[in-house]
Amino acid sequence: MLNAICVMLLLCRCASLAVYYFEPYTEAAFIKAVSFIFGRSANSVIAAVFNVKDTQMWLYFEDMLHRFIFIFLPMLFFSKFYLKRNFEETFVVEGKMIHPSITVYALLTLAAYTMANAVLVVGSFLAPEAIFAAGEVYESAMSGYDMVVYFVSACVFVPFIEEYIYRGVIFGSLRKFGFAFAALASALIFSFSHTGFPTMAYAFVNGFFYAFIFERTGNIKTAVFLHALNNTVNFVIDDVLPAFFGDGTLNVIYNAELVVLMVLALPGIYFLFFKKYKKKEQTDEVFSEQGEEIAEKKVKNAGVLELAAFFMVVYAALGIARTVMGI
């Protein structure tokens, strides 16, 4: 099961990278087609294409398009036809969310920050060039339209897509092997989809706890909300506020954010770990006795985890290659 998931993700990643590799050829074909259909000169079409492609708004839109075509749709069909799980079984929305979710967000954010900073500190001693190079991001100032498209992409589209794939499909299908294995495996694969080692550590912690929340509540709503809230806060702090405030004011805001997170995190411990949540009975049907028997047979195969680990390493290598190539 895990091997099949890793192979599917590898194919999605390879297809996405292949599109970037063949982009000059597809772009040339597109220009010829538009020029022929609309009777425009090739130079005028090229000028129009590059005017659009040079905007950050287009890059964010292109990213959404790639995620939808090369990640979401393949995983949707993979889940339906290979895993035999419909969308409703994978993206479970019936049931209650954790309230107040903001307290759990504060707790998870502090935990994720701690892990990311630990990786950053340790990595700065062991391999500083690799740590800082992997985390470099080059962005120019965004216009208002760029910010709107980026917000829709990062704060609305991405949380839905990623929670469906990593918690709904991957964690849900691996759950019959046990919660710990499913949560760790899905969080690890989730972290590989990010670039920069501190960011990967941050994503791993969040991914694990999103799976834990899915397990406790029996639905994916809280995980989607927390994911969207996390991306929205990061968007505001990293992209919106610097456009209006100087470094001194930003430092005050960052410190105030940390204090607020620490205060809210205390009740978050109760709501996340101790409060009981009633799960929909159908949720447990995913982890049926038949599924447990299949899992036991597969676990007996000594090479399963080793092979899955190999696929994970290759998937991670492709992610690092994407960072180095700047795509």
N, C-alpha and C positions, 0 to 999 in steps of 0.2 A: 504493500500500500504506500509506504513512505517513498520507496524507490520510484513508483509510478508518478507520485506527486512531484518529486524532484526532477524526474525526466521531463514532465510536462512544463515545469517552470523553466528548465534549461532550454527547451524548445521555444518557449515564449521569449526568453531573453535573446536567444540566437536570432530569432526572426526579427526582433526589434533592432538588434545591432546590424542585421543584414540590410534593413531598410536604410539605415544611415550610410552604409557602405555603398549601396546602389543608388543613393539619392541623386548624384549628378546625372545618371542615366535616366532615371524616372523624371527628373526635372526637365531634361532636354526633350524627352518624349512629350511631356505635358505642354511645353512651350510650342512644339511643332503642331500638336493637336489643336490648341487654342488658336494659333495663328491660322491654321487651315479652316477651322470652323467659322471664325468670326472675320476672316479676311483681313487680319491685322498683320503688320510687319513683325518679324521675329524680334527686332530690336525694341519695339514698343512693348511687346509682351514681356520681354526680359526685364525692361525697366519697371514695369508694373509689378512683376513677381518679386523683384529684389526690394522694391519699396515696402512691400508687405512683409517679406521675410526678415528685414532688418529691424523690425519692431519686436520688443519683448512680449507684447501682447500676442503676436503670432507664435512665439516660442512656447508660451504657456498653453495656448490653444492646441498647438501641435503635440505637446506633452499629453494633454487630455485625450487627444485622438489616438495616440500610440497606446496609452494605457487601456483604452476601451477596446481597440482592435486586437492588440497583441497580448493582452493580459486577461482582461475581464471576459471577453467572448470565448477564448479558448478554455479558460477555467470553468465557465458556465456550461459549455458542452461536455467538458471532461467530467464535471460533477454529475451531470444528468445521465450521460450514456455509459461512462465507465464506473463511477461510484454508485450509480443508480439512486441519486438523491436529487429531488426536485428543488427548485429555488426556495420554496416555502419551508422545506426541511432544513435547508442550509442557512438561509437568512431569516432566522426565527425572530419575530417581532411581538408575538403575543406574550403577555406577562408584564410585570411591573419593573420599572427602572429603580435604580438606587437613588434615594432622595435623602438629603440634598447632595446631588452629584458633584457640586463644586468642592465639597470637602474631600471627596475621594480624589478628585483631580489634583488638589493641592498635595495630598499624600503621595500620589504617584509621581508628580512632577519633582518633588523633593528627592524621592528615591532615584528617579532617572537622572537628575542633575548630579547626585552623589556618585552614581556609577560612571557617568560621563567624565566627571572631574577626576575620578580615580584612574580611569584609563588615560586621561590626558597627562596626569602627573607621572604615572608609571611609564607611559610611552615616551614622555619628554626626556627621561633618563636612559631608557633602553634604545629607542630608535626615534630621536627627535625629528629627523628629516622626513621619515615616513609618516609620522603622526601629523605634522603640520602641513605637509604636502597634500595628504589625503583629505584634509579638511578645508583646503583652500577653495573658495567660491568667488568667481569674478562676476560682479553684477554692476550695471550702471544704474543711475537713479531712474525710478519708475515714474511714468506719468499717471494721471488719474485713471485713464482707461486701462493702463497696464495693471494697476492695483486692483481694479474691479475684476478683470479676467483672472488675475493671480488668486484673488480671494475665492472666486468660484471654483478654481482648480484645486487649490490646496486645502481649503476649509470646508468645501461641500462635496466636490466630486471625489477627491482622493480618500477621505475617511470612509465613504460608502464602498468604494471599490476595494480598498485594502482590507476592511473588516470582513467583507464578503469572502475574499480569497483566503486571508490568513487565519481568521477565526472561524468563519462559516465553513469553508471547504476543507482547509488543512487541519485545523484543530478538531473540527467536528468529525472528520473521517478517521483521524488518528486516536480519538478519545477512547475507543475500545481497547487500546493498548494500555490504558491507564492515564489518569489526569496528568501526572508529572511528566511522562514522556511526551504526551500530546502538546502540553503547554510549552515545554522547553523546545521541542522541535519546531513548532509553529513560530515561537518567538525568535528562534535562531534564524530561520528562513526569512522572517520578517526583517530582521536586522540586516541581512545581506542585501536587501533591496535598497538600503540607504548607503550614502557615500560619506567617508570620513569615519575614522575609528571611534572617536568620542560620540559621534552621532549614532553609529551602529550600537554602541553600548546603551545610549539613551533609548533607542528604539527597542532593544532587546528587553529592557526592564518594563517599558510600557506594554510591549507585546505580551509578555508573560502575564501581567496583571489584567490586561484586557481578556485574556483567556480565562483567568481566574474569575473575573466578573461574569463572563458568559456562563461559566460552570455554576456559580452561585445563584444567578437570577434565572437561568434557563432561556434567556433571550439575548439578542445582540444589540438592543437599543442603547443601553448604557455605554457599551464599548464604542459605538459609533459616535454618540454624543461627546464622550470624553476625548476621543480622537479628534473630532472637529474642534472642540474647545481648545485642545492643546495646540493645534495648528493655527487657530485664530489668534490666540494669545501671542504665539511666536511671530505671527505675521505683523501684529500691531507693534510689538516691541522691536522687531528687527527691521521693519520696512516703513511703517507709518510714522512712529514717533520720531525717528531720526530726521525725518523731513521737516519737523516743526521745532525741535529742541536741540540745544547744544549738548556737548559732552557732560558738562556739569549737571545740568538738569536731568539728563538721562541716567547718570549714576545715582541720583536721588530716587528716581523712579524705580530703578533696578533694586535698590536696597529696600524700598517700600514694598515692592512685589515680594521679595524674600520674606519680609516680616509677615505679610498677609498670608503667604503660603504656610508658614510655620504655625500661625494661629489656627488656620482652617484645617491643617493636617491632623490636629489632635482629635477632633470629633470624627474625622475621616477614618481613623483606625477602627472606631466602633462600627460605623456604617459599612465598612468593607469586610471586616473579619468576624464580627460578633452578631450583627443583626441578622435575623432569619428572613429569607425570601421564599415565598411560595412559587414553585416552578410548575409550569404546565405539564400535565402528565405525559403528553405526547413527546415531550423533549427527551425523556428517558428511553423512548422506543428506538431512538437512533443507536443506543448502546445495548442492543438486544443480546439475548443469550447466544443466538446464532453468531452474532458478530464477535462475541467474546471467544467462542470456540475457534473461529477463523483466526482471531488474533493469536491465540495460544499456539496454533499450528505454525503460524508464520514466525513467531518469536523463537520457536525451536530451530529455525534455520539460522545457523551461526553466522552466515555471511550477509544477512539482511542489513544489519546496522552498519557493518563495515562498508557495504556498497552504497548505502544511503549517505554515509559520511563522505564518501568519495564524490557523490553527486553534489552534496552541499559545498564541498571545497571548490569544485569546478564552478558552481553557481556564484560563490563568493569571488572567485578569481575573475569571472566575467564582470561582476559589479565593480571590482577594483580597476579592471581594464577600462570600464566606462568612465571612471573618475579620471584616469590618466589621459584618455582620449578627449575628455571634455564634453562627453555626450551623455 
